[in-house]
Amino acid sequence: MLGKYGIIYKDYLKEYKKAMYDNLKSKGKLEEHCYQREFELKELRERLEEQIKLDNPLPKTNEFIIMAKYNQIIEEQVNELLLKEIEF
């Protein structure tokens, strides 16, 4: 079953890479291809998150709001980079 990035990638293929989408679908390999791409994107996500956290160290506080905001910013940056990766 495809997760978030697999579904986004599949929708991207359907909308912008129609020939590739149709070819994979006709061969019965669309789900397999999207699942593999999702796996690659999840690995990339982990590496990107680690790098962004290295570049932007954790705030020296235990305040919930500040930590939540920090995590939200990291999440947004990672998602933005992953969406750009899907388009390539």
PDB file of N, CA, C and O in Angstrom:
ATOM      1  N   MET A   1       0.841  -1.181   0.000  1.00  0.00           N
ATOM      2  CA  MET A   1       0.000   0.000   0.000  1.00  0.00           C
ATOM      3  C   MET A   1       0.892   1.253   0.000  1.00  0.00           C
ATOM      4  O   MET A   1       1.820   1.369   0.801  1.00  0.00           O
ATOM      5  N   LEU A   2       0.601   2.154  -0.882  1.00  0.00           N
ATOM      6  CA  LEU A   2       1.399   3.371  -1.000  1.00  0.00           C
ATOM      7  C   LEU A   2       1.127   4.323   0.163  1.00  0.00           C
ATOM      8  O   LEU A   2       0.009   4.427   0.666  1.00  0.00           O
ATOM      9  N   GLY A   3       2.176   5.003   0.564  1.00  0.00           N
ATOM     10  CA  GLY A   3       2.056   6.026   1.599  1.00  0.00           C
ATOM     11  C   GLY A   3       1.967   7.403   0.966  1.00  0.00           C
ATOM     12  O   GLY A   3       1.693   7.546  -0.226  1.00  0.00           O
ATOM     13  N   LYS A   4       2.201   8.400   1.783  1.00  0.00           N
ATOM     14  CA  LYS A   4       2.061   9.803   1.375  1.00  0.00           C
ATOM     15  C   LYS A   4       2.867  10.135   0.115  1.00  0.00           C
ATOM     16  O   LYS A   4       2.316  10.659  -0.853  1.00  0.00           O
ATOM     17  N   TYR A   5       4.163   9.832   0.124  1.00  0.00           N
ATOM     18  CA  TYR A   5       5.009  10.225  -0.994  1.00  0.00           C
ATOM     19  C   TYR A   5       4.766   9.367  -2.233  1.00  0.00           C
ATOM     20  O   TYR A   5       4.913   9.850  -3.355  1.00  0.00           O
ATOM     21  N   GLY A   6       4.401   8.116  -2.043  1.00  0.00           N
ATOM     22  CA  GLY A   6       4.061   7.262  -3.174  1.00  0.00           C
ATOM     23  C   GLY A   6       2.818   7.751  -3.894  1.00  0.00           C
ATOM     24  O   GLY A   6       2.749   7.734  -5.123  1.00  0.00           O
ATOM     25  N   ILE A   7       1.840   8.187  -3.117  1.00  0.00           N
ATOM     26  CA  ILE A   7       0.594   8.714  -3.698  1.00  0.00           C
ATOM     27  C   ILE A   7       0.859  10.026  -4.422  1.00  0.00           C
ATOM     28  O   ILE A   7       0.347  10.248  -5.520  1.00  0.00           O
ATOM     29  N   ILE A   8       1.655  10.891  -3.811  1.00  0.00           N
ATOM     30  CA  ILE A   8       1.995  12.168  -4.451  1.00  0.00           C
ATOM     31  C   ILE A   8       2.730  11.911  -5.762  1.00  0.00           C
ATOM     32  O   ILE A   8       2.458  12.553  -6.777  1.00  0.00           O
ATOM     33  N   TYR A   9       3.667  10.963  -5.726  1.00  0.00           N
ATOM     34  CA  TYR A   9       4.430  10.635  -6.932  1.00  0.00           C
ATOM     35  C   TYR A   9       3.528  10.049  -8.017  1.00  0.00           C
ATOM     36  O   TYR A   9       3.649  10.407  -9.188  1.00  0.00           O
ATOM     37  N   LYS A  10       2.641   9.165  -7.633  1.00  0.00           N
ATOM     38  CA  LYS A  10       1.716   8.555  -8.585  1.00  0.00           C
ATOM     39  C   LYS A  10       0.835   9.630  -9.234  1.00  0.00           C
ATOM     40  O   LYS A  10       0.632   9.614 -10.448  1.00  0.00           O
ATOM     41  N   ASP A  11       0.318  10.553  -8.435  1.00  0.00           N
ATOM     42  CA  ASP A  11      -0.494  11.648  -8.967  1.00  0.00           C
ATOM     43  C   ASP A  11       0.320  12.534  -9.900  1.00  0.00           C
ATOM     44  O   ASP A  11      -0.182  13.005 -10.921  1.00  0.00           O
ATOM     45  N   TYR A  12       1.595  12.757  -9.537  1.00  0.00           N
ATOM     46  CA  TYR A  12       2.479  13.555 -10.388  1.00  0.00           C
ATOM     47  C   TYR A  12       2.642  12.880 -11.756  1.00  0.00           C
ATOM     48  O   TYR A  12       2.524  13.527 -12.796  1.00  0.00           O
ATOM     49  N   LEU A  13       2.915  11.571 -11.739  1.00  0.00           N
ATOM     50  CA  LEU A  13       3.051  10.840 -13.007  1.00  0.00           C
ATOM     51  C   LEU A  13       1.788  10.947 -13.845  1.00  0.00           C
ATOM     52  O   LEU A  13       1.845  11.197 -15.049  1.00  0.00           O
ATOM     53  N   LYS A  14       0.665  10.758 -13.203  1.00  0.00           N
ATOM     54  CA  LYS A  14      -0.618  10.781 -13.909  1.00  0.00           C
ATOM     55  C   LYS A  14      -0.874  12.138 -14.568  1.00  0.00           C
ATOM     56  O   LYS A  14      -1.410  12.212 -15.674  1.00  0.00           O
ATOM     57  N   GLU A  15      -0.484  13.201 -13.877  1.00  0.00           N
ATOM     58  CA  GLU A  15      -0.771  14.531 -14.393  1.00  0.00           C
ATOM     59  C   GLU A  15       0.297  15.064 -15.350  1.00  0.00           C
ATOM     60  O   GLU A  15      -0.032  15.703 -16.349  1.00  0.00           O
ATOM     61  N   TYR A  16       1.578  14.802 -15.050  1.00  0.00           N
ATOM     62  CA  TYR A  16       2.655  15.442 -15.807  1.00  0.00           C
ATOM     63  C   TYR A  16       3.478  14.487 -16.673  1.00  0.00           C
ATOM     64  O   TYR A  16       4.150  14.927 -17.606  1.00  0.00           O
ATOM     65  N   LYS A  17       3.435  13.211 -16.382  1.00  0.00           N
ATOM     66  CA  LYS A  17       4.201  12.219 -17.139  1.00  0.00           C
ATOM     67  C   LYS A  17       3.252  11.116 -17.604  1.00  0.00           C
ATOM     68  O   LYS A  17       3.439   9.938 -17.299  1.00  0.00           O
ATOM     69  N   LYS A  18       2.243  11.527 -18.342  1.00  0.00           N
ATOM     70  CA  LYS A  18       1.144  10.640 -18.741  1.00  0.00           C
ATOM     71  C   LYS A  18       1.629   9.403 -19.494  1.00  0.00           C
ATOM     72  O   LYS A  18       1.141   8.301 -19.241  1.00  0.00           O
ATOM     73  N   ALA A  19       2.579   9.564 -20.413  1.00  0.00           N
ATOM     74  CA  ALA A  19       3.074   8.424 -21.194  1.00  0.00           C
ATOM     75  C   ALA A  19       3.735   7.388 -20.284  1.00  0.00           C
ATOM     76  O   ALA A  19       3.507   6.187 -20.431  1.00  0.00           O
ATOM     77  N   MET A  20       4.544   7.855 -19.358  1.00  0.00           N
ATOM     78  CA  MET A  20       5.203   6.951 -18.422  1.00  0.00           C
ATOM     79  C   MET A  20       4.174   6.267 -17.524  1.00  0.00           C
ATOM     80  O   MET A  20       4.253   5.065 -17.271  1.00  0.00           O
ATOM     81  N   TYR A  21       3.211   7.052 -17.049  1.00  0.00           N
ATOM     82  CA  TYR A  21       2.139   6.515 -16.208  1.00  0.00           C
ATOM     83  C   TYR A  21       1.373   5.419 -16.951  1.00  0.00           C
ATOM     84  O   TYR A  21       1.166   4.330 -16.415  1.00  0.00           O
ATOM     85  N   ASP A  22       0.960   5.706 -18.170  1.00  0.00           N
ATOM     86  CA  ASP A  22       0.197   4.736 -18.967  1.00  0.00           C
ATOM     87  C   ASP A  22       1.019   3.490 -19.276  1.00  0.00           C
ATOM     88  O   ASP A  22       0.498   2.375 -19.235  1.00  0.00           O
ATOM     89  N   ASN A  23       2.304   3.676 -19.586  1.00  0.00           N
ATOM     90  CA  ASN A  23       3.187   2.553 -19.891  1.00  0.00           C
ATOM     91  C   ASN A  23       3.333   1.639 -18.665  1.00  0.00           C
ATOM     92  O   ASN A  23       3.193   0.421 -18.779  1.00  0.00           O
ATOM     93  N   LEU A  24       3.611   2.219 -17.509  1.00  0.00           N
ATOM     94  CA  LEU A  24       3.754   1.427 -16.286  1.00  0.00           C
ATOM     95  C   LEU A  24       2.442   0.728 -15.929  1.00  0.00           C
ATOM     96  O   LEU A  24       2.434  -0.432 -15.515  1.00  0.00           O
ATOM     97  N   LYS A  25       1.355   1.441 -16.094  1.00  0.00           N
ATOM     98  CA  LYS A  25       0.050   0.877 -15.758  1.00  0.00           C
ATOM     99  C   LYS A  25      -0.285  -0.291 -16.680  1.00  0.00           C
ATOM    100  O   LYS A  25      -0.786  -1.320 -16.228  1.00  0.00           O
ATOM    101  N   SER A  26      -0.009  -0.131 -17.965  1.00  0.00           N
ATOM    102  CA  SER A  26      -0.335  -1.203 -18.919  1.00  0.00           C
ATOM    103  C   SER A  26       0.510  -2.457 -18.668  1.00  0.00           C
ATOM    104  O   SER A  26       0.071  -3.569 -18.958  1.00  0.00           O
ATOM    105  N   LYS A  27       1.708  -2.281 -18.135  1.00  0.00           N
ATOM    106  CA  LYS A  27       2.584  -3.418 -17.826  1.00  0.00           C
ATOM    107  C   LYS A  27       2.314  -3.992 -16.429  1.00  0.00           C
ATOM    108  O   LYS A  27       2.907  -4.996 -16.035  1.00  0.00           O
ATOM    109  N   GLY A  28       1.409  -3.337 -15.685  1.00  0.00           N
ATOM    110  CA  GLY A  28       1.106  -3.797 -14.331  1.00  0.00           C
ATOM    111  C   GLY A  28       2.206  -3.484 -13.338  1.00  0.00           C
ATOM    112  O   GLY A  28       2.323  -4.149 -12.309  1.00  0.00           O
ATOM    113  N   LYS A  29       3.017  -2.470 -13.637  1.00  0.00           N
ATOM    114  CA  LYS A  29       4.157  -2.145 -12.789  1.00  0.00           C
ATOM    115  C   LYS A  29       4.051  -0.773 -12.125  1.00  0.00           C
ATOM    116  O   LYS A  29       5.004  -0.309 -11.498  1.00  0.00           O
ATOM    117  N   LEU A  30       2.908  -0.131 -12.260  1.00  0.00           N
ATOM    118  CA  LEU A  30       2.754   1.217 -11.715  1.00  0.00           C
ATOM    119  C   LEU A  30       2.914   1.233 -10.194  1.00  0.00           C
ATOM    120  O   LEU A  30       3.689   2.026  -9.659  1.00  0.00           O
ATOM    121  N   GLU A  31       2.192   0.369  -9.507  1.00  0.00           N
ATOM    122  CA  GLU A  31       2.254   0.348  -8.039  1.00  0.00           C
ATOM    123  C   GLU A  31       3.662   0.008  -7.563  1.00  0.00           C
ATOM    124  O   GLU A  31       4.172   0.620  -6.625  1.00  0.00           O
ATOM    125  N   GLU A  32       4.281  -0.966  -8.211  1.00  0.00           N
ATOM    126  CA  GLU A  32       5.640  -1.371  -7.835  1.00  0.00           C
ATOM    127  C   GLU A  32       6.618  -0.207  -8.012  1.00  0.00           C
ATOM    128  O   GLU A  32       7.455   0.053  -7.147  1.00  0.00           O
ATOM    129  N   HIS A  33       6.501   0.481  -9.133  1.00  0.00           N
ATOM    130  CA  HIS A  33       7.372   1.628  -9.418  1.00  0.00           C
ATOM    131  C   HIS A  33       7.160   2.734  -8.383  1.00  0.00           C
ATOM    132  O   HIS A  33       8.125   3.297  -7.865  1.00  0.00           O
ATOM    133  N   CYS A  34       5.915   3.040  -8.087  1.00  0.00           N
ATOM    134  CA  CYS A  34       5.609   4.098  -7.122  1.00  0.00           C
ATOM    135  C   CYS A  34       6.072   3.710  -5.721  1.00  0.00           C
ATOM    136  O   CYS A  34       6.546   4.556  -4.964  1.00  0.00           O
ATOM    137  N   TYR A  35       5.935   2.438  -5.382  1.00  0.00           N
ATOM    138  CA  TYR A  35       6.389   1.964  -4.081  1.00  0.00           C
ATOM    139  C   TYR A  35       7.911   2.105  -3.969  1.00  0.00           C
ATOM    140  O   TYR A  35       8.418   2.528  -2.930  1.00  0.00           O
ATOM    141  N   GLN A  36       8.640   1.754  -5.034  1.00  0.00           N
ATOM    142  CA  GLN A  36      10.102   1.887  -5.025  1.00  0.00           C
ATOM    143  C   GLN A  36      10.503   3.346  -4.896  1.00  0.00           C
ATOM    144  O   GLN A  36      11.419   3.683  -4.146  1.00  0.00           O
ATOM    145  N   ARG A  37       9.818   4.205  -5.628  1.00  0.00           N
ATOM    146  CA  ARG A  37      10.128   5.647  -5.558  1.00  0.00           C
ATOM    147  C   ARG A  37       9.834   6.181  -4.160  1.00  0.00           C
ATOM    148  O   ARG A  37      10.582   7.010  -3.642  1.00  0.00           O
ATOM    149  N   GLU A  38       8.755   5.713  -3.551  1.00  0.00           N
ATOM    150  CA  GLU A  38       8.423   6.135  -2.196  1.00  0.00           C
ATOM    151  C   GLU A  38       9.521   5.706  -1.220  1.00  0.00           C
ATOM    152  O   GLU A  38       9.905   6.474  -0.338  1.00  0.00           O
ATOM    153  N   PHE A  39      10.019   4.494  -1.378  1.00  0.00           N
ATOM    154  CA  PHE A  39      11.105   4.007  -0.531  1.00  0.00           C
ATOM    155  C   PHE A  39      12.322   4.913  -0.656  1.00  0.00           C
ATOM    156  O   PHE A  39      12.938   5.274   0.347  1.00  0.00           O
ATOM    157  N   GLU A  40      12.668   5.279  -1.884  1.00  0.00           N
ATOM    158  CA  GLU A  40      13.801   6.176  -2.128  1.00  0.00           C
ATOM    159  C   GLU A  40      13.561   7.543  -1.496  1.00  0.00           C
ATOM    160  O   GLU A  40      14.470   8.129  -0.908  1.00  0.00           O
ATOM    161  N   LEU A  41      12.344   8.043  -1.617  1.00  0.00           N
ATOM    162  CA  LEU A  41      12.010   9.346  -1.044  1.00  0.00           C
ATOM    163  C   LEU A  41      12.047   9.322   0.476  1.00  0.00           C
ATOM    164  O   LEU A  41      12.447  10.307   1.098  1.00  0.00           O
ATOM    165  N   LYS A  42      11.639   8.223   1.080  1.00  0.00           N
ATOM    166  CA  LYS A  42      11.702   8.109   2.543  1.00  0.00           C
ATOM    167  C   LYS A  42      13.152   8.122   3.028  1.00  0.00           C
ATOM    168  O   LYS A  42      13.472   8.744   4.041  1.00  0.00           O
ATOM    169  N   GLU A  43      14.016   7.434   2.296  1.00  0.00           N
ATOM    170  CA  GLU A  43      15.436   7.454   2.649  1.00  0.00           C
ATOM    171  C   GLU A  43      16.007   8.858   2.503  1.00  0.00           C
ATOM    172  O   GLU A  43      16.748   9.329   3.365  1.00  0.00           O
ATOM    173  N   LEU A  44      15.659   9.519   1.414  1.00  0.00           N
ATOM    174  CA  LEU A  44      16.104  10.888   1.189  1.00  0.00           C
ATOM    175  C   LEU A  44      15.571  11.799   2.278  1.00  0.00           C
ATOM    176  O   LEU A  44      16.283  12.685   2.749  1.00  0.00           O
ATOM    177  N   ARG A  45      14.334  11.593   2.681  1.00  0.00           N
ATOM    178  CA  ARG A  45      13.719  12.397   3.739  1.00  0.00           C
ATOM    179  C   ARG A  45      14.538  12.322   5.023  1.00  0.00           C
ATOM    180  O   ARG A  45      14.786  13.340   5.670  1.00  0.00           O
ATOM    181  N   GLU A  46      14.951  11.126   5.383  1.00  0.00           N
ATOM    182  CA  GLU A  46      15.751  10.959   6.596  1.00  0.00           C
ATOM    183  C   GLU A  46      17.071  11.704   6.502  1.00  0.00           C
ATOM    184  O   GLU A  46      17.486  12.365   7.455  1.00  0.00           O
ATOM    185  N   ARG A  47      17.737  11.598   5.347  1.00  0.00           N
ATOM    186  CA  ARG A  47      19.010  12.298   5.168  1.00  0.00           C
ATOM    187  C   ARG A  47      18.824  13.810   5.183  1.00  0.00           C
ATOM    188  O   ARG A  47      19.611  14.532   5.794  1.00  0.00           O
ATOM    189  N   LEU A  48      17.781  14.286   4.508  1.00  0.00           N
ATOM    190  CA  LEU A  48      17.521  15.726   4.487  1.00  0.00           C
ATOM    191  C   LEU A  48      17.215  16.252   5.887  1.00  0.00           C
ATOM    192  O   LEU A  48      17.707  17.309   6.282  1.00  0.00           O
ATOM    193  N   GLU A  49      16.406  15.512   6.628  1.00  0.00           N
ATOM    194  CA  GLU A  49      16.047  15.938   7.975  1.00  0.00           C
ATOM    195  C   GLU A  49      17.284  16.013   8.866  1.00  0.00           C
ATOM    196  O   GLU A  49      17.442  16.968   9.626  1.00  0.00           O
ATOM    197  N   GLU A  50      18.153  15.019   8.780  1.00  0.00           N
ATOM    198  CA  GLU A  50      19.393  15.038   9.558  1.00  0.00           C
ATOM    199  C   GLU A  50      20.245  16.246   9.198  1.00  0.00           C
ATOM    200  O   GLU A  50      20.765  16.933  10.077  1.00  0.00           O
ATOM    201  N   GLN A  51      20.385  16.506   7.887  1.00  0.00           N
ATOM    202  CA  GLN A  51      21.219  17.625   7.446  1.00  0.00           C
ATOM    203  C   GLN A  51      20.643  18.962   7.891  1.00  0.00           C
ATOM    204  O   GLN A  51      21.380  19.836   8.348  1.00  0.00           O
ATOM    205  N   ILE A  52      19.338  19.124   7.759  1.00  0.00           N
ATOM    206  CA  ILE A  52      18.715  20.387   8.168  1.00  0.00           C
ATOM    207  C   ILE A  52      18.867  20.592   9.663  1.00  0.00           C
ATOM    208  O   ILE A  52      19.099  21.712  10.118  1.00  0.00           O
ATOM    209  N   LYS A  53      18.739  19.519  10.429  1.00  0.00           N
ATOM    210  CA  LYS A  53      18.908  19.636  11.878  1.00  0.00           C
ATOM    211  C   LYS A  53      20.352  19.955  12.249  1.00  0.00           C
ATOM    212  O   LYS A  53      20.596  20.661  13.228  1.00  0.00           O
ATOM    213  N   LEU A  54      21.315  19.442  11.475  1.00  0.00           N
ATOM    214  CA  LEU A  54      22.715  19.801  11.716  1.00  0.00           C
ATOM    215  C   LEU A  54      22.952  21.270  11.425  1.00  0.00           C
ATOM    216  O   LEU A  54      23.674  21.949  12.154  1.00  0.00           O
ATOM    217  N   ASP A  55      22.337  21.758  10.353  1.00  0.00           N
ATOM    218  CA  ASP A  55      22.486  23.166   9.969  1.00  0.00           C
ATOM    219  C   ASP A  55      21.718  24.107  10.899  1.00  0.00           C
ATOM    220  O   ASP A  55      22.071  25.279  11.027  1.00  0.00           O
ATOM    221  N   ASN A  56      20.675  23.598  11.542  1.00  0.00           N
ATOM    222  CA  ASN A  56      19.822  24.399  12.426  1.00  0.00           C
ATOM    223  C   ASN A  56      19.642  23.636  13.741  1.00  0.00           C
ATOM    224  O   ASN A  56      18.641  22.944  13.928  1.00  0.00           O
ATOM    225  N   PRO A  57      20.614  23.762  14.653  1.00  0.00           N
ATOM    226  CA  PRO A  57      20.546  22.979  15.887  1.00  0.00           C
ATOM    227  C   PRO A  57      19.297  23.279  16.714  1.00  0.00           C
ATOM    228  O   PRO A  57      18.683  24.341  16.608  1.00  0.00           O
ATOM    229  N   LEU A  58      18.955  22.302  17.536  1.00  0.00           N
ATOM    230  CA  LEU A  58      17.804  22.423  18.424  1.00  0.00           C
ATOM    231  C   LEU A  58      17.943  23.647  19.316  1.00  0.00           C
ATOM    232  O   LEU A  58      19.036  23.936  19.803  1.00  0.00           O
ATOM    233  N   PRO A  59      16.854  24.367  19.534  1.00  0.00           N
ATOM    234  CA  PRO A  59      16.904  25.491  20.476  1.00  0.00           C
ATOM    235  C   PRO A  59      17.228  24.971  21.878  1.00  0.00           C
ATOM    236  O   PRO A  59      16.841  23.859  22.236  1.00  0.00           O
ATOM    237  N   LYS A  60      17.921  25.761  22.649  1.00  0.00           N
ATOM    238  CA  LYS A  60      18.285  25.367  24.011  1.00  0.00           C
ATOM    239  C   LYS A  60      17.179  25.759  24.977  1.00  0.00           C
ATOM    240  O   LYS A  60      17.349  26.633  25.827  1.00  0.00           O
ATOM    241  N   THR A  61      16.044  25.093  24.826  1.00  0.00           N
ATOM    242  CA  THR A  61      14.887  25.341  25.671  1.00  0.00           C
ATOM    243  C   THR A  61      14.024  24.085  25.708  1.00  0.00           C
ATOM    244  O   THR A  61      14.123  23.220  24.838  1.00  0.00           O
ATOM    245  N   ASN A  62      13.205  24.003  26.696  1.00  0.00           N
ATOM    246  CA  ASN A  62      12.253  22.899  26.792  1.00  0.00           C
ATOM    247  C   ASN A  62      10.821  23.386  26.588  1.00  0.00           C
ATOM    248  O   ASN A  62       9.868  22.637  26.800  1.00  0.00           O
ATOM    249  N   GLU A  63      10.677  24.645  26.174  1.00  0.00           N
ATOM    250  CA  GLU A  63       9.339  25.197  25.966  1.00  0.00           C
ATOM    251  C   GLU A  63       8.662  24.486  24.802  1.00  0.00           C
ATOM    252  O   GLU A  63       9.204  24.398  23.700  1.00  0.00           O
ATOM    253  N   PHE A  64       7.477  23.989  25.074  1.00  0.00           N
ATOM    254  CA  PHE A  64       6.738  23.191  24.101  1.00  0.00           C
ATOM    255  C   PHE A  64       6.486  23.956  22.801  1.00  0.00           C
ATOM    256  O   PHE A  64       6.688  23.417  21.713  1.00  0.00           O
ATOM    257  N   ILE A  65       6.051  25.198  22.913  1.00  0.00           N
ATOM    258  CA  ILE A  65       5.709  25.999  21.723  1.00  0.00           C
ATOM    259  C   ILE A  65       6.930  26.204  20.835  1.00  0.00           C
ATOM    260  O   ILE A  65       6.837  26.091  19.613  1.00  0.00           O
ATOM    261  N   ILE A  66       8.053  26.500  21.436  1.00  0.00           N
ATOM    262  CA  ILE A  66       9.278  26.727  20.663  1.00  0.00           C
ATOM    263  C   ILE A  66       9.732  25.438  19.987  1.00  0.00           C
ATOM    264  O   ILE A  66      10.138  25.455  18.825  1.00  0.00           O
ATOM    265  N   MET A  67       9.666  24.327  20.707  1.00  0.00           N
ATOM    266  CA  MET A  67      10.070  23.045  20.136  1.00  0.00           C
ATOM    267  C   MET A  67       9.108  22.611  19.023  1.00  0.00           C
ATOM    268  O   MET A  67       9.535  22.062  18.007  1.00  0.00           O
ATOM    269  N   ALA A  68       7.827  22.856  19.217  1.00  0.00           N
ATOM    270  CA  ALA A  68       6.839  22.514  18.187  1.00  0.00           C
ATOM    271  C   ALA A  68       7.090  23.341  16.926  1.00  0.00           C
ATOM    272  O   ALA A  68       7.019  22.819  15.814  1.00  0.00           O
ATOM    273  N   LYS A  69       7.381  24.613  17.098  1.00  0.00           N
ATOM    274  CA  LYS A  69       7.659  25.500  15.963  1.00  0.00           C
ATOM    275  C   LYS A  69       8.931  25.047  15.232  1.00  0.00           C
ATOM    276  O   LYS A  69       8.974  25.034  14.001  1.00  0.00           O
ATOM    277  N   TYR A  70       9.951  24.682  15.989  1.00  0.00           N
ATOM    278  CA  TYR A  70      11.197  24.179  15.400  1.00  0.00           C
ATOM    279  C   TYR A  70      10.922  22.945  14.551  1.00  0.00           C
ATOM    280  O   TYR A  70      11.370  22.865  13.407  1.00  0.00           O
ATOM    281  N   ASN A  71      10.193  21.987  15.101  1.00  0.00           N
ATOM    282  CA  ASN A  71       9.872  20.752  14.377  1.00  0.00           C
ATOM    283  C   ASN A  71       9.013  21.030  13.151  1.00  0.00           C
ATOM    284  O   ASN A  71       9.166  20.373  12.121  1.00  0.00           O
ATOM    285  N   GLN A  72       8.122  21.988  13.257  1.00  0.00           N
ATOM    286  CA  GLN A  72       7.265  22.355  12.120  1.00  0.00           C
ATOM    287  C   GLN A  72       8.105  22.956  10.989  1.00  0.00           C
ATOM    288  O   GLN A  72       7.884  22.648   9.818  1.00  0.00           O
ATOM    289  N   ILE A  73       9.045  23.793  11.335  1.00  0.00           N
ATOM    290  CA  ILE A  73       9.916  24.413  10.332  1.00  0.00           C
ATOM    291  C   ILE A  73      10.752  23.348   9.619  1.00  0.00           C
ATOM    292  O   ILE A  73      10.902  23.379   8.398  1.00  0.00           O
ATOM    293  N   ILE A  74      11.292  22.408  10.396  1.00  0.00           N
ATOM    294  CA  ILE A  74      12.079  21.320   9.802  1.00  0.00           C
ATOM    295  C   ILE A  74      11.201  20.518   8.845  1.00  0.00           C
ATOM    296  O   ILE A  74      11.602  20.237   7.716  1.00  0.00           O
ATOM    297  N   GLU A  75      10.014  20.156   9.297  1.00  0.00           N
ATOM    298  CA  GLU A  75       9.069  19.372   8.491  1.00  0.00           C
ATOM    299  C   GLU A  75       8.726  20.093   7.185  1.00  0.00           C
ATOM    300  O   GLU A  75       8.683  19.465   6.127  1.00  0.00           O
ATOM    301  N   GLU A  76       8.485  21.383   7.250  1.00  0.00           N
ATOM    302  CA  GLU A  76       8.144  22.161   6.060  1.00  0.00           C
ATOM    303  C   GLU A  76       9.302  22.199   5.068  1.00  0.00           C
ATOM    304  O   GLU A  76       9.100  22.064   3.861  1.00  0.00           O
ATOM    305  N   GLN A  77      10.519  22.385   5.585  1.00  0.00           N
ATOM    306  CA  GLN A  77      11.692  22.426   4.710  1.00  0.00           C
ATOM    307  C   GLN A  77      11.911  21.083   4.024  1.00  0.00           C
ATOM    308  O   GLN A  77      12.188  21.035   2.825  1.00  0.00           O
ATOM    309  N   VAL A  78      11.788  20.002   4.773  1.00  0.00           N
ATOM    310  CA  VAL A  78      11.966  18.665   4.206  1.00  0.00           C
ATOM    311  C   VAL A  78      10.909  18.398   3.140  1.00  0.00           C
ATOM    312  O   VAL A  78      11.234  17.916   2.054  1.00  0.00           O
ATOM    313  N   ASN A  79       9.653  18.706   3.437  1.00  0.00           N
ATOM    314  CA  ASN A  79       8.574  18.479   2.468  1.00  0.00           C
ATOM    315  C   ASN A  79       8.784  19.283   1.197  1.00  0.00           C
ATOM    316  O   ASN A  79       8.541  18.784   0.098  1.00  0.00           O
ATOM    317  N   GLU A  80       9.233  20.519   1.338  1.00  0.00           N
ATOM    318  CA  GLU A  80       9.477  21.362   0.168  1.00  0.00           C
ATOM    319  C   GLU A  80      10.559  20.751  -0.722  1.00  0.00           C
ATOM    320  O   GLU A  80      10.414  20.709  -1.944  1.00  0.00           O
ATOM    321  N   LEU A  81      11.638  20.279  -0.106  1.00  0.00           N
ATOM    322  CA  LEU A  81      12.717  19.670  -0.871  1.00  0.00           C
ATOM    323  C   LEU A  81      12.277  18.358  -1.517  1.00  0.00           C
ATOM    324  O   LEU A  81      12.659  18.064  -2.650  1.00  0.00           O
ATOM    325  N   LEU A  82      11.480  17.576  -0.807  1.00  0.00           N
ATOM    326  CA  LEU A  82      11.003  16.305  -1.369  1.00  0.00           C
ATOM    327  C   LEU A  82      10.053  16.525  -2.540  1.00  0.00           C
ATOM    328  O   LEU A  82      10.096  15.786  -3.524  1.00  0.00           O
ATOM    329  N   LEU A  83       9.211  17.523  -2.439  1.00  0.00           N
ATOM    330  CA  LEU A  83       8.291  17.802  -3.557  1.00  0.00           C
ATOM    331  C   LEU A  83       9.067  18.226  -4.787  1.00  0.00           C
ATOM    332  O   LEU A  83       8.684  17.885  -5.906  1.00  0.00           O
ATOM    333  N   LYS A  84      10.166  18.975  -4.598  1.00  0.00           N
ATOM    334  CA  LYS A  84      11.015  19.340  -5.740  1.00  0.00           C
ATOM    335  C   LYS A  84      11.668  18.099  -6.318  1.00  0.00           C
ATOM    336  O   LYS A  84      11.819  17.987  -7.535  1.00  0.00           O
ATOM    337  N   GLU A  85      12.057  17.163  -5.460  1.00  0.00           N
ATOM    338  CA  GLU A  85      12.677  15.927  -5.905  1.00  0.00           C
ATOM    339  C   GLU A  85      11.706  15.086  -6.732  1.00  0.00           C
ATOM    340  O   GLU A  85      12.112  14.458  -7.710  1.00  0.00           O
ATOM    341  N   ILE A  86      10.447  15.068  -6.354  1.00  0.00           N
ATOM    342  CA  ILE A  86       9.441  14.294  -7.081  1.00  0.00           C
ATOM    343  C   ILE A  86       9.319  14.793  -8.515  1.00  0.00           C
ATOM    344  O   ILE A  86       9.072  14.004  -9.427  1.00  0.00           O
ATOM    345  N   GLU A  87       9.487  16.069  -8.716  1.00  0.00           N
ATOM    346  CA  GLU A  87       9.331  16.651 -10.048  1.00  0.00           C
ATOM    347  C   GLU A  87      10.481  16.328 -10.987  1.00  0.00           C
ATOM    348  O   GLU A  87      10.425  16.667 -12.169  1.00  0.00           O
ATOM    349  N   PHE A  88      11.535  15.669 -10.474  1.00  0.00           N
ATOM    350  CA  PHE A  88      12.683  15.341 -11.328  1.00  0.00           C
ATOM    351  C   PHE A  88      12.723  13.899 -11.640  1.00  0.00           C
ATOM    352  O   PHE A  88      13.623  13.445 -12.348  1.00  0.00           O
TER     353      PHE A  88
END
